[in-house]
Amino acid sequence: MQKFYSPQAIFYILTRGQQTNGAISITYIPKDNTPGTECFFGTGSTQAIRELIAKINAAEADDTIQADLTASANLSGTVLDAARKKQVHLDLAVGNGVHWEIDGHMVPAGATDTELGVVRTNKKNGNISEEAITEIAGKYNSEQLNVSDNFLLLPSGADLRIETDSSLAGWKCAIIQHGNNENKLAGNQLLKNGEAYIRNVQEKNYLLIYGKNGDVTCDEKSIWLT
């Protein structure tokens, strides 16, 4: 596929070595997985939004549009609406190995601007208290994800993909959805390709517990890792 860059994109490509802060990288990947095209834009500009929407509008249903939003995790509702109308998939990196995957088929009409920021941290520095994490995770390695309070919860179709350390290859990951009144098991998966997934995000706080395949906790919480 031939690459095409707008004048604004060329400017950022030529200068991104000096202007790495605030750059949005957007890649278009057709559903047949042929090599995509890539452009770089300044964050917060209407030009960046127009170019991203143009990429979406030029795509076909079920194509994937990747964007690196690490520098600015604010996503315009017009982008979500364009993804809904074209029924494309959005793969949005927000830093620290965390990605949002949004299925345009599942975006409701009238979606508004949303904050996609996710804090990835240990049990000592997050919204879930260290005491609560110790009670749930016990001896197992763990970390927590705190989704922005301004994230627009979609009825379905918004997933989180988390890159994990290569040393955890072949391990299990139990994902606990931590709500105000209860904890729910939101996933129990073997780590493949160095990634864990949280499907259909409906809470703001998640606990990821890592254990070797075959391990299990035996308390009343029943956080099974086998």
C-alpha positions as CSV (number, residue, x, y, z in Angstrom):
1,M,0.0,0.0,0.0
2,Q,1.4,3.4,-1.0
3,K,2.0,5.8,1.9
4,F,0.5,9.2,1.9
5,Y,1.4,12.0,4.3
6,S,-0.3,15.4,4.6
7,P,1.9,18.5,4.8
8,Q,1.1,18.7,8.5
9,A,2.2,15.1,8.9
10,I,5.4,15.7,7.0
11,F,6.2,18.6,9.3
12,Y,5.8,16.4,12.4
13,I,7.8,13.5,10.9
14,L,10.7,15.9,10.1
15,T,10.6,17.5,13.5
16,R,9.5,14.8,15.9
17,G,13.0,14.2,17.0
18,Q,12.9,17.6,18.7
19,Q,9.1,17.5,19.4
20,T,8.5,14.0,20.8
21,N,6.3,15.5,23.6
22,G,2.7,15.8,22.4
23,A,3.0,13.7,19.2
24,I,0.1,11.5,18.2
25,S,1.0,8.6,15.9
26,I,-1.9,7.2,13.8
27,T,-1.7,3.9,11.9
28,Y,-4.3,2.5,9.5
29,I,-4.4,-1.3,9.3
30,P,-6.8,-2.8,6.8
31,K,-8.7,-5.9,7.9
32,D,-6.6,-8.0,5.5
33,N,-3.6,-7.1,7.7
34,T,-1.6,-5.6,4.9
35,P,1.0,-3.0,6.0
36,G,-0.7,0.2,7.1
37,T,0.1,3.9,6.7
38,E,1.4,6.0,9.5
39,C,1.2,9.8,10.3
40,F,2.3,12.0,13.2
41,F,0.3,14.9,14.5
42,G,0.4,17.5,17.3
43,T,-1.9,16.7,20.2
44,G,-4.9,18.8,21.0
45,S,-5.1,20.3,17.6
46,T,-8.3,20.3,15.5
47,Q,-6.0,19.2,12.6
48,A,-5.1,16.0,14.4
49,I,-8.8,15.2,15.0
50,R,-9.7,15.9,11.4
51,E,-6.9,13.7,10.2
52,L,-7.9,10.9,12.5
53,I,-11.5,11.1,11.4
54,A,-10.4,11.2,7.8
55,K,-8.5,7.9,8.4
56,I,-11.6,6.4,9.9
57,N,-13.9,7.6,7.1
58,A,-11.5,6.2,4.4
59,A,-11.5,2.8,6.1
60,E,-13.9,-0.1,5.5
61,A,-15.9,-1.8,8.2
62,D,-13.8,-3.9,10.5
63,D,-10.5,-2.2,9.6
64,T,-8.4,-1.1,12.5
65,I,-7.1,2.4,13.2
66,Q,-4.3,2.6,15.7
67,A,-3.4,5.8,17.5
68,D,-0.8,6.6,20.1
69,L,-2.5,8.9,22.6
70,T,0.2,8.7,25.3
71,A,0.7,12.4,25.3
72,S,-3.0,13.3,25.5
73,A,-5.5,10.7,26.4
74,N,-8.5,12.9,25.6
75,L,-10.6,11.4,22.9
76,S,-13.2,13.5,21.0
77,G,-16.7,12.3,20.8
78,T,-16.6,13.0,17.1
79,V,-13.9,10.3,16.7
80,L,-16.1,7.8,18.5
81,D,-19.1,8.8,16.3
82,A,-17.0,8.4,13.2
83,A,-15.9,4.9,14.4
84,R,-19.5,4.0,15.0
85,K,-20.7,5.1,11.6
86,K,-17.9,3.3,9.8
87,Q,-17.9,0.3,12.2
88,V,-14.2,0.2,12.5
89,H,-12.0,-0.9,15.4
90,L,-9.9,1.6,17.4
91,D,-6.6,0.5,19.0
92,L,-5.5,3.4,21.2
93,A,-2.3,3.3,23.2
94,V,-2.4,5.5,26.4
95,G,1.1,4.8,27.8
96,N,2.8,2.4,30.2
97,G,1.9,-0.6,28.1
98,V,-1.9,0.0,28.3
99,H,-4.1,0.0,25.2
100,W,-7.9,0.7,24.7
101,E,-9.6,-1.5,22.1
102,I,-12.9,0.0,21.0
103,D,-15.3,-1.8,18.7
104,G,-17.1,0.8,16.5
105,H,-20.1,-1.6,16.2
106,M,-20.7,-1.2,19.9
107,V,-20.3,2.6,20.3
108,P,-23.7,4.2,21.0
109,A,-25.1,7.1,19.1
110,G,-24.3,10.5,20.7
111,A,-21.1,9.4,22.4
112,T,-19.4,12.4,24.0
113,D,-15.7,13.3,24.6
114,T,-14.0,10.9,27.0
115,E,-10.8,10.7,29.0
116,L,-8.9,7.5,28.3
117,G,-6.2,7.9,30.9
118,V,-5.3,4.8,32.9
119,V,-2.9,4.7,35.9
120,R,-0.9,1.5,36.1
121,T,0.7,1.1,39.5
122,N,1.6,-1.2,42.4
123,K,-0.5,-1.9,45.5
124,K,1.0,1.0,47.5
125,N,0.0,3.8,45.1
126,G,-3.4,3.6,43.7
127,N,-7.2,3.8,44.3
128,I,-7.3,0.2,45.7
129,S,-5.8,0.2,49.2
130,E,-2.8,-1.9,50.0
131,E,-4.8,-3.6,52.7
132,A,-7.5,-4.6,50.3
133,I,-5.0,-5.9,47.7
134,T,-3.2,-7.9,50.3
135,E,-6.4,-9.5,51.5
136,I,-7.4,-10.5,47.9
137,A,-4.0,-11.3,46.3
138,G,-2.2,-12.7,49.4
139,K,1.3,-13.8,48.4
140,Y,0.9,-13.4,44.7
141,N,2.5,-10.7,42.5
142,S,-0.1,-8.0,41.7
143,E,-0.6,-4.6,40.2
144,Q,-3.6,-2.3,39.8
145,L,-5.2,-0.2,37.0
146,N,-7.1,2.9,37.8
147,V,-9.2,4.2,34.9
148,S,-9.9,8.0,34.7
149,D,-13.0,9.2,36.5
150,N,-13.9,11.0,33.3
151,F,-13.9,7.8,31.2
152,L,-17.2,7.3,29.4
153,L,-18.3,3.8,30.2
154,L,-19.6,2.2,27.0
155,P,-22.4,-0.4,27.2
156,S,-20.0,-2.9,25.7
157,G,-17.2,-3.1,23.3
158,A,-14.4,-1.2,25.2
159,D,-11.6,-3.5,26.3
160,L,-8.2,-2.9,27.9
161,R,-5.1,-4.7,26.6
162,I,-2.1,-4.7,29.0
163,E,1.4,-5.5,28.0
164,T,3.1,-7.7,30.6
165,D,6.7,-8.4,31.5
166,S,8.4,-11.2,29.4
167,S,9.3,-13.0,32.6
168,L,5.6,-13.8,33.1
169,A,5.3,-15.8,29.8
170,G,3.2,-18.9,30.5
171,W,1.9,-17.5,33.8
172,K,-1.8,-17.1,34.7
173,C,-3.4,-13.7,35.4
174,A,-6.5,-13.3,37.5
175,I,-8.3,-10.0,37.0
176,I,-10.5,-8.6,39.8
177,Q,-13.0,-5.9,39.2
178,H,-12.9,-3.8,42.3
179,G,-16.2,-1.9,43.0
180,N,-17.5,0.0,45.9
181,N,-19.4,-2.9,47.4
182,E,-17.8,-6.0,46.0
183,N,-15.0,-7.6,44.1
184,K,-15.8,-9.7,41.0
185,L,-13.6,-12.0,39.0
186,A,-13.4,-10.3,35.6
187,G,-11.0,-12.6,33.9
188,N,-8.7,-15.6,34.4
189,Q,-6.3,-16.2,31.6
190,L,-3.1,-17.7,30.5
191,L,-0.7,-14.9,29.4
192,K,-0.2,-15.2,25.7
193,N,2.0,-13.0,23.5
194,G,2.9,-11.1,26.7
195,E,-0.6,-9.5,27.0
196,A,-3.5,-9.6,29.4
197,Y,-7.1,-8.4,28.6
198,I,-9.9,-6.8,30.5
199,R,-13.0,-7.3,28.5
200,N,-16.0,-4.9,28.5
201,V,-14.7,-2.4,31.1
202,Q,-17.4,-1.4,33.5
203,E,-15.5,-0.3,36.6
204,K,-12.8,2.2,37.2
205,N,-10.4,0.0,39.3
206,Y,-8.9,-3.4,38.5
207,L,-6.5,-5.7,40.3
208,L,-4.2,-8.0,38.2
209,I,-2.9,-11.0,40.1
210,Y,-0.1,-13.1,38.6
211,G,0.8,-16.7,39.4
212,K,2.5,-19.6,37.8
213,N,0.2,-22.0,36.0
214,G,-1.1,-24.4,38.6
215,D,-1.0,-22.1,41.5
216,V,-4.2,-21.4,43.5
217,T,-5.2,-19.5,46.6
218,C,-7.4,-21.4,49.0
219,D,-9.2,-18.7,51.0
220,E,-12.8,-17.8,50.9
221,K,-12.2,-15.4,48.0
222,S,-11.4,-18.4,45.7
223,I,-9.1,-16.5,43.3
224,W,-8.3,-19.5,41.2
225,L,-5.2,-19.4,39.0
226,T,-5.3,-23.0,37.7
